[in-house]
Amino acid sequence: MIAEFDIAIVGGGIVGAATAYKLQSAYPEASIAIIEKENKLANHQTGNNSGVIHSGIYYKPGSYKAKLCVEGRRELVEFAKSHNIPHDICGKIVVATDQSELPHLDFIYDRGIQNGVEGVERITAEQITEIEPHCKGIAGIRVACTGIIDYRATTEKLGELLENMQSKSRILLNHEVKQIEHEVGSTLLKTSRGEIRAKYVIFCGGLQADRLAKKANVKLDMTVLGFRGDYYVLFEKAKHKVKNLIYPVPNPKFPFLGVHFTRMIDGDVECGPNAVFVFKREGYKKTDFDLRDTADALEYAGTWKFFAKHWRYGIEEYIRAFSKKLFLGTLQRLIPDLKMEDLAEERAGVRAMALSYTGDMIDDFKIEFKDNCIHVLNAPSPAATACLAIGEEVRKMASDYFKLD
């Protein structure tokens, strides 16, 4: 028997759940399914990130990221307040520790102002120490609207609201999409637990976004690479060394924010993540390997062009992943009195990075449509922060493209 829905959302991370919620809110009579291959929602990028509510200071003015991060952050905070989601708007500081970092610190500050981020202010070395007594820097930025949140709880609440709004809507766990067949006026999804037919399908596949698109016969100009981020956690005796969130000035030549300190919503303090190319897209251990994932990555010409541009940084990251001493050295740039015995190795997350054929990271959100499907092809950080705004953007596209109104 084939299960039938008006709209199917493939992918049960926070972007998929937020998209389903936005569509259900707009079209209360529609039957909507979230199709997730794992046994619970938010099991990959959503549930294994830093839990930060990003402000929007880093992103190119006018970009999807800048617009949707700022809008989405404000909506996310209101959503968290309304539904008692654990969160705290505690603020963060971005700290320069060397004169060479000051121009990029100014650049970030200017972007924050251009993007309309509230509560952004320059701070001195003395103010850094007032805010974070164990942190040492020569200048910084304080961003008052940055916060922390439980993204797993947020995703679960979105799913709960979906099913409560419409009795015909469902969250279908343990359903991995194996094949996609386009029919007249609908799409048939063949999953590991049966077939699902939907008039319209929206793919929010994260680490599997490119593969799902290929199954739907979408011609791509990108591929997805996975990068593992390792985290350490501070032992109880060292937690006082970090009050809230402390970030370095990111390296403008590399597409990640750098190792930072995050007070989590449960009171733990995490240190990380680094950024290491993975040989398994959903591999959270340092030695995880998958032949297909590795072959797909290394057969793509853009991967080698990316490596050629960033090989020195990549080797440093890889070596540091296996050296607690080197990881500590990076952390000590911000907190000099941090000690080896303060750190316990905790966990890892894997982030999806969309890469063009030229070896350049696709820096902005990327959403496309084909046939009766919409594909969220690239939704890296700050996608969790921006989830409700991304969901609204997809809803608008669905309304226009599928003529739902």
C-alpha distance (Angstrom), angle and dihedral (degrees) to the residues before:
residue distance angle dihedral
M1 . . .
I2 3.79 . .
A3 3.81 117.9 .
E4 3.79 110.5 -136.0
F5 3.82 129.6 -154.1
D6 3.76 138.0 165.9
I7 3.80 92.6 -128.2
A8 3.80 131.3 15.1
I9 3.81 122.8 -162.6
V10 3.80 112.0 -159.2
G11 3.79 109.3 -153.1
G12 3.79 128.9 45.3
G13 3.77 100.5 -146.1
I14 3.77 121.2 115.5
V15 3.82 94.3 -84.2
G16 3.81 91.9 52.3
A17 3.81 92.3 45.8
A18 3.82 92.6 46.7
T19 3.81 90.9 48.9
A20 3.80 91.2 51.1
Y21 3.81 90.4 48.1
K22 3.81 92.9 50.4
L23 3.80 92.6 48.2
Q24 3.79 93.0 46.7
S25 3.81 91.0 49.2
A26 3.81 90.4 51.9
Y27 3.80 96.0 41.3
P28 3.81 107.4 31.2
E29 3.82 93.6 172.9
A30 3.80 93.8 55.9
S31 3.78 121.2 102.0
I32 3.79 109.5 -132.1
A33 3.80 130.5 -174.3
I34 3.78 128.3 -162.3
I35 3.80 106.7 -152.8
E36 3.81 113.9 -158.7
K37 3.79 127.3 174.9
E38 3.82 95.2 -153.3
N39 3.80 127.3 72.3
K40 3.81 92.5 -108.3
L41 3.77 140.1 23.0
A42 3.82 123.9 -94.4
N43 3.79 94.0 23.5
H44 3.80 99.7 144.3
Q45 3.83 129.8 28.3
T46 3.81 94.8 -3.7
G47 3.78 95.9 51.8
N48 3.80 97.6 39.1
N49 3.79 104.8 48.9
S50 3.81 131.4 99.1
G51 3.80 94.2 -87.5
V52 3.81 91.7 -125.9
I53 3.80 124.6 153.7
H54 3.80 98.4 -142.5
S55 3.78 121.5 -143.2
G56 3.81 102.2 -146.9
I57 3.81 99.8 -114.8
Y58 3.80 98.4 126.5
Y59 3.79 103.0 54.4
K60 3.78 131.9 96.9
P61 3.81 110.0 -95.8
G62 3.79 111.3 -105.8
S63 3.81 93.8 20.3
Y64 3.80 124.8 125.7
K65 3.82 88.0 -112.0
A66 3.80 94.9 54.0
K67 3.80 95.5 44.6
L68 3.80 98.5 40.9
C69 3.81 95.5 41.0
V70 3.81 93.0 55.8
E71 3.81 93.8 42.0
G72 3.79 93.4 40.7
R73 3.81 94.1 48.2
R74 3.77 92.5 56.1
E75 3.80 92.1 46.8
L76 3.80 92.4 45.0
V77 3.80 92.1 53.9
E78 3.81 90.9 50.4
F79 3.81 89.9 47.7
A80 3.81 90.7 50.6
K81 3.81 90.9 50.1
S82 3.81 92.5 48.3
H83 3.79 94.8 49.0
N84 3.81 101.3 34.6
I85 3.81 94.3 -113.9
P86 3.83 109.6 168.8
H87 3.80 107.6 -105.1
D88 3.81 141.4 139.0
I89 3.80 128.3 -160.2
C90 3.79 92.8 -147.9
G91 3.82 100.9 151.1
K92 3.78 128.8 -129.5
I93 3.77 139.5 -129.4
V94 3.80 127.9 -136.7
V95 3.79 108.0 -151.6
A96 3.80 131.8 -157.8
T97 3.80 113.8 -154.6
D98 3.81 98.2 177.1
Q99 3.81 135.2 44.3
S100 3.81 90.4 -120.9
E101 3.83 89.6 65.6
L102 3.81 96.1 56.9
P103 3.84 97.7 86.2
H104 3.81 91.3 53.7
L105 3.79 90.7 45.0
D106 3.82 87.8 56.5
F107 3.80 89.2 47.0
I108 3.82 91.6 54.4
Y109 3.80 91.6 47.1
D110 3.80 91.4 51.9
R111 3.80 91.0 49.2
G112 3.78 90.8 51.9
I113 3.79 90.6 53.8
Q114 3.83 92.5 46.3
N115 3.81 90.7 49.5
G116 3.80 92.3 53.2
V117 3.80 95.1 -115.8
E118 3.79 108.6 167.6
G119 3.80 124.1 -137.9
V120 3.82 98.0 27.3
E121 3.80 114.9 148.3
R122 3.77 138.1 162.2
I123 3.81 115.0 -117.4
T124 3.79 134.3 -163.8
A125 3.79 129.8 -129.8
E126 3.81 88.7 -97.2
Q127 3.80 92.3 51.8
I128 3.81 90.7 49.5
T129 3.80 89.0 58.5
E130 3.80 91.8 45.8
I131 3.81 90.6 54.7
E132 3.83 96.9 37.8
P133 3.84 109.4 17.7
H134 3.82 95.0 -165.0
C135 3.82 95.9 46.2
K136 3.81 119.9 95.4
G137 3.79 124.2 -161.7
I138 3.78 142.0 138.6
A139 3.83 97.3 -128.4
G140 3.75 139.3 -11.8
I141 3.77 152.4 169.4
R142 3.77 125.6 -110.9
V143 3.79 116.1 -150.6
A144 3.79 108.3 -166.2
C145 3.83 97.6 -173.2
T146 3.82 96.5 58.9
G147 3.78 114.2 105.8
I148 3.79 147.9 159.5
I149 3.79 130.4 -106.9
D150 3.79 144.0 170.2
Y151 3.81 102.1 -104.7
R152 3.81 94.0 -176.6
A153 3.80 90.4 56.4
T154 3.81 89.9 46.5
T155 3.81 92.0 52.9
E156 3.80 92.5 46.9
K157 3.82 90.6 50.9
L158 3.81 91.3 50.7
G159 3.80 89.5 52.3
E160 3.79 91.9 46.9
L161 3.81 91.6 51.5
L162 3.80 90.6 49.2
E163 3.81 93.0 56.8
N164 3.80 92.4 42.1
M165 3.80 92.6 53.4
Q166 3.81 95.5 53.5
S167 3.81 125.3 21.4
K168 3.82 91.4 -152.8
S169 3.81 93.3 56.6
R170 3.78 117.9 96.6
I171 3.80 144.8 -171.4
L172 3.78 105.9 -139.8
L173 3.81 110.9 -162.9
N174 3.82 125.9 -170.9
H175 3.82 89.6 29.2
E176 3.80 109.6 129.7
V177 3.80 113.6 -172.6
K178 3.78 107.5 -125.6
Q179 3.80 102.5 167.9
I180 3.80 136.5 15.5
E181 3.81 120.7 -154.8
H182 3.79 123.0 -175.9
E183 3.79 114.8 -141.2
V184 3.80 132.5 179.1
G185 3.79 104.5 -71.6
S186 3.81 96.1 -9.0
T187 3.80 147.2 45.9
L188 3.79 125.9 -122.3
L189 3.80 115.9 -144.3
K190 3.77 114.2 -161.4
T191 3.80 107.5 -156.4
S192 3.77 137.3 179.5
R193 3.82 88.3 -99.1
G194 3.75 103.8 39.8
E195 3.78 142.1 -61.5
I196 3.80 127.3 -52.5
R197 3.78 125.1 -167.7
A198 3.80 121.9 -161.6
K199 3.79 134.2 173.4
Y200 3.80 89.1 -138.1
V201 3.80 132.2 18.9
I202 3.79 129.3 -161.2
F203 3.78 117.3 -166.3
C204 3.80 118.2 -149.8
G205 3.79 97.4 164.9
G206 3.82 102.7 150.3
L207 3.78 107.2 -170.5
Q208 3.82 89.7 16.1
A209 3.82 97.1 43.5
D210 3.81 96.7 112.5
R211 3.80 93.7 46.5
L212 3.79 92.9 50.9
A213 3.80 89.8 48.9
K214 3.81 91.3 51.9
K215 3.81 90.3 50.4
A216 3.81 86.6 55.1
N217 3.83 90.0 51.9
V218 3.80 95.4 -109.5
K219 3.79 113.9 156.4
L220 3.81 106.6 -132.3
D221 3.79 133.6 -155.0
M222 3.82 92.1 -166.7
T223 3.78 145.0 42.8
V224 3.79 133.2 -148.6
L225 3.79 121.5 -113.8
G226 3.78 123.0 -170.7
F227 3.81 122.6 -134.0
R228 3.79 119.8 -169.4
G229 3.77 119.5 -142.2
D230 3.82 117.0 -157.6
Y231 3.79 120.7 -153.0
Y232 3.78 133.3 -160.6
V233 3.79 121.5 -161.5
L234 3.80 125.9 -145.7
F235 3.77 117.3 -115.7
E236 3.81 115.1 -119.6
K237 3.81 92.9 -99.5
A238 3.84 90.8 59.0
K239 3.81 101.6 41.6
H240 3.80 91.4 96.3
K241 3.80 88.8 68.8
V242 3.82 90.4 74.1
K243 3.79 121.5 46.0
N244 3.82 100.5 176.8
L245 3.83 132.7 -30.2
I246 3.80 125.8 -18.6
Y247 3.82 121.0 -177.5
P248 3.81 131.9 -179.7
V249 3.77 122.6 -132.3
P250 3.83 101.1 -89.0
N251 3.76 120.9 -118.0
P252 3.83 103.7 -105.7
K253 3.81 90.0 -150.1
F254 3.82 94.7 59.5
P255 3.81 125.9 57.9
F256 3.81 99.8 -128.0
L257 3.81 134.0 80.7
G258 3.80 97.7 -122.4
V259 3.80 132.6 -119.9
H260 3.80 110.6 -43.5
F261 3.80 143.0 167.7
T262 3.80 120.4 -106.6
R263 3.77 128.6 -176.3
M264 3.78 102.0 -146.4
I265 3.78 125.5 -141.2
D266 3.84 90.3 -106.3
G267 3.82 91.7 56.0
D268 3.79 97.3 -102.3
V269 3.80 118.8 128.0
E270 3.79 116.0 -136.1
C271 3.79 126.6 -162.3
G272 3.78 116.9 -156.3
P273 2.94 161.2 -22.2
N274 3.76 115.5 -143.6
A275 3.83 118.5 -173.7
V276 3.80 118.3 -118.9
F277 3.81 126.3 168.6
V278 3.80 108.7 -114.7
F279 3.79 130.3 -140.8
K280 3.82 90.0 -152.1
R281 3.80 121.0 45.1
E282 3.78 94.1 -143.0
G283 3.80 95.9 30.2
Y284 3.78 114.6 127.4
K285 3.80 98.1 176.1
K286 3.79 122.1 82.2
T287 3.81 92.3 -122.2
D288 3.83 98.2 43.7
F289 3.80 113.9 131.7
D290 3.79 134.9 179.7
L291 3.79 119.7 -177.4
R292 3.80 96.0 -149.5
D293 3.80 94.1 47.1
T294 3.79 91.7 48.1
A295 3.80 93.7 46.3
D296 3.81 92.4 48.2
A297 3.79 91.1 52.1
L298 3.79 97.6 44.2
E299 3.81 95.5 43.3
Y300 3.80 89.8 59.5
A301 3.80 112.1 92.1
G302 3.80 92.2 -147.6
T303 3.81 90.4 63.0
W304 3.78 92.0 61.5
K305 3.81 91.7 44.9
F306 3.80 88.8 52.3
F307 3.82 91.0 49.3
A308 3.81 90.3 49.0
K309 3.80 90.6 55.1
H310 3.79 96.7 44.7
W311 3.81 105.9 23.6
R312 3.80 95.7 122.3
Y313 3.80 93.6 50.9
G314 3.81 90.8 43.0
I315 3.81 93.4 54.1
E316 3.81 90.5 48.9
E317 3.80 90.2 51.8
Y318 3.80 92.7 47.8
I319 3.80 94.0 49.4
R320 3.79 91.2 46.6
A321 3.81 90.4 52.6
F322 3.81 88.8 65.7
S323 3.81 96.4 39.1
K324 3.78 120.4 72.1
K325 3.80 88.4 -174.5
L326 3.81 93.0 58.2
F327 3.81 91.2 43.9
L328 3.80 89.0 52.3
G329 3.80 90.4 49.9
T330 3.80 90.3 57.2
L331 3.81 91.4 49.1
Q332 3.81 91.5 48.7
R333 3.80 90.4 63.7
L334 3.80 85.5 74.9
I335 3.81 101.2 27.4
P336 3.82 108.2 27.8
D337 3.82 95.7 -176.0
L338 3.80 93.9 57.7
K339 3.82 110.8 121.6
M340 3.78 135.6 -156.0
E341 3.79 91.1 -113.2
D342 3.82 89.7 56.6
L343 3.82 92.0 67.9
A344 3.77 130.2 79.3
E345 3.80 119.7 -179.0
E346 3.77 107.9 -119.0
R347 3.78 122.7 165.7
A348 3.79 147.9 -43.9
G349 3.77 139.8 -126.1
V350 3.80 131.2 -159.1
R351 3.80 121.9 -139.1
A352 3.79 126.5 -160.8
M353 3.78 117.1 -125.7
A354 3.79 119.9 -170.1
L355 3.78 111.5 -142.2
S356 3.80 128.0 -164.5
Y357 3.80 124.5 -138.1
T358 3.82 88.5 -102.8
G359 3.81 91.2 60.8
D360 3.79 95.2 -106.6
M361 3.76 123.4 134.2
I362 3.80 111.7 -115.4
D363 3.77 95.4 -124.5
D364 3.79 101.6 -169.0
F365 3.79 134.5 60.0
K366 3.80 110.2 -84.4
I367 3.82 121.2 -153.6
E368 3.81 123.6 169.9
F369 3.78 137.7 169.0
K370 3.81 134.8 -144.8
D371 3.78 131.4 171.2
N372 3.82 105.9 -26.3
C373 3.81 93.6 -27.2
I374 3.80 137.5 93.8
H375 3.80 118.4 -155.5
V376 3.80 123.4 -156.8
L377 3.78 93.6 -157.7
N378 3.78 100.9 171.2
A379 3.79 124.6 25.5
P380 3.81 108.2 150.8
S381 3.80 125.5 157.0
P382 3.02 124.9 -15.8
A383 3.82 87.5 36.7
A384 3.81 93.9 103.6
T385 3.80 90.5 53.7
A386 3.80 90.6 44.2
C387 3.83 95.9 42.0
L388 3.80 97.5 115.8
A389 3.80 92.1 45.4
I390 3.82 90.7 47.9
G391 3.80 88.9 48.3
E392 3.80 89.7 52.3
E393 3.81 91.1 48.2
V394 3.80 90.2 52.3
R395 3.80 90.0 46.5
K396 3.80 90.1 55.2
M397 3.80 90.7 48.6
A398 3.80 90.4 48.6
S399 3.78 91.2 49.2
D400 3.81 92.2 51.2
Y401 3.77 100.4 36.3
F402 3.81 99.5 37.6
K403 3.85 92.4 34.0
L404 3.79 91.3 -131.5
D405 3.82 95.7 163.1
